[in-house]
Amino acid sequence: MKKDFYALSFLMLMAIYGHAQVIWEEHPSGYSEPVIIFDVDVVDATTIWTTSFKGNFSGNAWSMVTSNLMSKSTDGGQTWQEIVVPVPNSDWGISNVHALDGMTAWISLFTFGGQGDVYKTSDGGATWTNLDANTAFTNFVHFWDDKKGIAMGVDGYLELYTT
């Protein structure tokens, strides 16, 4: 009887504490207009980067209007900085972001015509450098350090690019 009581007590405590530990808090995203957040990279407890696009909803589908928008937080999501990336033209969109910290990040870019590229910032998103990857439709980019990275694109088949 005592074993059943202890087991039941343990299960009740787990249920109470298990539910009490998850509390969701709403935070602003840092965007000045409504957008669809497309990708999130959480670097550490304080640094978060996002990519997004503005779009139109028609029927049951979204169509992209512009996709050169990002935001970044360096205080765990309490405040956000909106970042506008200087993409070549409105045909280009950002598909992925990968960051090492609050200053250094890479983005993969694409067009629906099948082009792709990789950009890098070393100043927190104030300026971006085109790394001239000239990939196909670029899905993602990832860097392990400032020099060693990988990008993946699709051009009818999977393409991998490394530095």
Summary of the structure (lengths in Angstrom):
residues: 163
radius of gyration: 20.6
end to end distance: 65.1
largest distance: 73.1
contacts: 443
relative contact order: 0.12
helix: 12%
strand: 47%
